[in-house]
Amino acid sequence: TDCTTTSRVQGRKGGRVREAIIKEPNGRESEKQQITIPSVSKSPDVSSDHLDTKKQIETLRSRFGENDWLHSQGGSCLQDVLGLQKSSELETLQPSLETTDSKLEAVIIPDTLTSVVSDPPSADHNTSPEEEGEVEKHLYLVQAQQSATTDLYELFLVITDSHIQERDAQSGHTLKRWDISSLLSCTVTVNHPPTVHLTFDTVRSDGKERIYIMEHADCQVAALCVS
C-alpha cells in the first residue's frame, strides 16, 4: 500500500487510546492522531450461578482431559452441571408413561361401558331374569293422573303378558311395575278425553290406582290386553 500505519496501546481509565502515525507518500510524517476506543467493562449482571457453572466446566476439562471431558463419565458429569436430564432417564420415562396410560384405560373403560349398558334400578323394582327375556306386547304414550291430584305427567305405558309398567318418556327407565295378577279392575271411559282407570291389589298407597288419558282406540286395545 501507499501508506503504513503503526499503533501502540496505552492503558487509561475509561478506555484505550490508540496513537496512529501515518506516513505520506513523500516520506513525511503527518500529525499524530489519537483515536479513543471505549473500553468494554465486565457486565455487572453476570450472575454468580453462571460463574460457578463456568468454574465447574473448567474443573471437568482439567480432570478428564481436553479430548475426553465431553465423553463417557465426563459427559455425564457435564449433564449434571448443566441440569440436563440424562438420555437413559428419558428412555425409561416413556415406557413408564405408557404403563400409566394402560392402567388408566383398564380402569376407565369398564366404568364407561357400565354407565352406558347398565340401567339404574327403580326404587321399587329390580329386574328379574324373566323380565329380561320379556317381549313388549303393547307400548302407549299416555298422560297419567293420580286420583288424589289433577296433575298430569307424560310417560310410556307398557303392557306385557306378565307385567304392567310405567317408563320415563325421556330416558325409558322403569318408574313403576305391577304384576299382571295384581290388577283388580280396568275401566274405560269414553268421555273427552278418553281414559283408562286401573286399580291394583298392592300394599303401597302410591301404586293402588292409576288413571291414564289415551286415544280412544288405544283405550280399547289396552282394556283387551289386561282382561
C-alpha positions in Angstrom: 0.0 0.0 0.0 1.0 3.6 -0.3 0.9 4.3 3.4 2.0 2.4 6.5 0.1 2.5 9.8 1.6 1.7 13.2 -0.1 1.7 16.6 0.5 1.4 20.2 -1.9 1.0 23.1 -1.9 2.9 26.3 -3.9 1.9 29.4 -6.1 4.6 30.6 -9.1 4.6 32.9 -12.4 4.6 31.0 -10.9 3.3 27.6 -8.0 2.7 25.4 -6.2 5.3 23.4 -4.5 4.3 20.1 -1.9 6.8 18.7 -1.6 6.4 14.9 1.4 7.7 12.9 0.6 8.0 9.2 3.4 8.3 6.7 2.6 10.1 3.5 4.0 9.1 0.1 6.7 11.8 0.2 8.1 10.2 3.4 7.0 12.9 5.8 5.1 12.1 8.9 1.7 13.7 9.3 0.4 15.0 12.6 -0.2 12.4 15.2 -3.9 11.5 15.7 -5.3 10.0 18.8 -8.3 7.6 18.5 -10.1 6.8 21.7 -11.8 3.3 21.8 -14.3 2.8 24.6 -13.4 0.0 26.9 -15.6 -3.0 27.4 -16.2 -3.4 31.0 -17.4 -6.6 32.7 -21.2 -6.7 32.8 -22.4 -6.3 36.4 -25.4 -8.6 35.5 -23.3 -11.7 35.3 -24.8 -14.0 38.0 -22.8 -16.0 40.5 -24.6 -19.1 39.1 -23.1 -18.5 35.7 -19.6 -18.1 37.2 -20.0 -21.2 39.3 -21.0 -23.2 36.2 -18.1 -21.9 34.2 -15.7 -22.9 37.1 -17.2 -26.4 37.3 -16.8 -26.9 33.5 -13.1 -25.8 33.7 -12.6 -28.3 36.5 -14.1 -31.1 34.4 -11.8 -30.3 31.5 -8.7 -30.4 33.6 -9.9 -33.6 35.4 -10.8 -35.7 32.3 -8.6 -34.2 29.8 -9.1 -32.0 26.7 -10.2 -34.9 24.5 -12.3 -36.9 26.9 -14.2 -34.4 29.1 -17.2 -34.4 26.8 -17.5 -38.2 26.7 -18.2 -41.1 29.0 -18.1 -40.2 32.7 -17.1 -36.6 31.9 -20.1 -36.1 29.7 -22.4 -37.5 32.4 -20.9 -35.0 34.9 -21.3 -32.2 32.4 -25.0 -33.0 32.1 -25.3 -32.8 35.9 -23.6 -29.5 36.0 -25.9 -28.0 33.2 -29.0 -29.5 34.8 -29.8 -31.7 31.7 -31.8 -34.9 32.1 -29.8 -38.0 31.0 -30.9 -39.7 27.9 -31.3 -43.0 29.7 -33.7 -41.4 32.1 -35.7 -40.1 29.1 -35.8 -43.5 27.6 -37.1 -45.1 30.8 -39.7 -42.3 31.3 -41.6 -43.1 28.1 -42.4 -46.7 29.0 -43.4 -45.5 32.4 -45.9 -43.1 30.9 -47.2 -45.8 28.5 -47.7 -48.1 31.5 -49.6 -45.4 33.4 -51.9 -44.8 30.4 -52.7 -48.5 30.0 -53.6 -48.7 33.7 -55.9 -45.7 33.3 -57.6 -47.4 30.3 -58.1 -50.6 32.4 -59.9 -48.5 35.0 -61.9 -46.1 32.8 -63.1 -48.4 30.0 -65.1 -50.8 32.3 -66.7 -47.9 34.1 -67.7 -46.3 30.8 -69.2 -49.5 29.5 -71.1 -50.0 32.7 -72.5 -46.5 32.7 -73.8 -47.0 29.1 -75.1 -50.5 29.3 -76.5 -50.7 32.8 -80.0 -49.4 33.6 -80.3 -48.0 37.1 -82.9 -49.9 39.1 -86.0 -48.0 40.2 -86.9 -47.5 43.8 -89.4 -50.4 43.9 -88.3 -52.6 41.1 -85.4 -55.0 40.5 -85.0 -56.6 37.1 -85.5 -60.3 37.2 -84.2 -62.9 34.6 -87.8 -63.5 33.5 -88.3 -59.8 32.7 -85.0 -59.5 30.8 -86.5 -62.1 28.4 -89.9 -60.4 28.1 -91.1 -59.0 24.8 -93.1 -55.8 25.0 -96.6 -56.6 23.9 -98.0 -53.1 23.7 -96.5 -49.7 24.3 -98.5 -46.4 24.6 -97.6 -42.8 25.1 -100.0 -41.6 27.8 -100.7 -38.9 30.3 -101.0 -40.2 33.8 -103.1 -38.8 36.6 -103.3 -40.0 40.2 -106.7 -39.9 41.7 -105.7 -37.7 44.6 -104.4 -34.9 42.3 -105.2 -33.2 39.0 -101.5 -33.0 37.9 -100.7 -34.8 34.6 -97.3 -36.2 33.5 -96.3 -37.9 30.3 -94.9 -41.4 30.3 -94.9 -44.7 28.5 -97.4 -47.4 29.5 -96.0 -50.9 28.7 -98.2 -54.0 28.8 -96.7 -57.5 28.6 -98.0 -60.9 29.2 -96.9 -60.8 32.8 -96.5 -57.2 33.9 -97.7 -53.6 33.5 -95.0 -50.9 33.6 -94.6 -47.2 33.6 -91.5 -45.8 32.0 -90.0 -42.4 31.8 -90.8 -40.7 28.5 -87.3 -39.2 28.2 -84.9 -41.9 29.5 -87.0 -45.0 29.2 -86.2 -46.0 32.8 -88.8 -48.0 34.6 -90.7 -45.9 37.1 -93.4 -48.4 38.4 -94.1 -52.0 37.8 -97.1 -54.3 38.7 -97.6 -58.0 38.2 -100.5 -58.5 35.9 -102.1 -60.8 38.5 -102.4 -57.8 40.9 -104.7 -56.0 38.6 -108.2 -55.8 40.2 -110.1 -53.8 37.6 -109.8 -51.9 34.3 -112.5 -49.3 33.4 -112.6 -47.5 30.1 -114.5 -44.1 29.9 -115.5 -42.6 26.6 -115.6 -39.0 27.9 -113.5 -36.3 26.5 -110.7 -37.1 26.8 -110.9 -41.0 26.9 -109.4 -42.6 29.9 -108.4 -46.0 31.3 -108.8 -46.4 35.0 -106.7 -49.3 36.6 -106.8 -50.5 40.2 -104.2 -52.8 41.8 -104.0 -55.1 44.8 -100.9 -53.7 46.5 -99.8 -52.5 49.9 -98.2 -49.4 48.5 -100.6 -46.5 48.6 -98.9 -44.7 45.7 -99.5 -47.8 43.4 -103.1 -48.7 44.2 -104.7 -46.7 41.4 -103.8 -45.1 38.0 -105.8 -43.1 35.5 -104.3 -42.8 32.0 -105.5 -40.4 29.3 -105.2 -42.1 25.9 -106.5 -42.1 22.4 -109.9 -43.8 22.2 -108.6 -46.7 20.1 -105.7 -47.2 22.4 -108.1 -47.4 25.4 -110.0 -50.3 23.8 -106.8 -52.2 23.0 -105.3 -51.7 26.4 -108.5 -52.9 28.0 -108.4 -56.1 25.9 -104.7 -56.7 26.8 -105.3 -56.7 30.5 -108.6 -58.5 30.5 
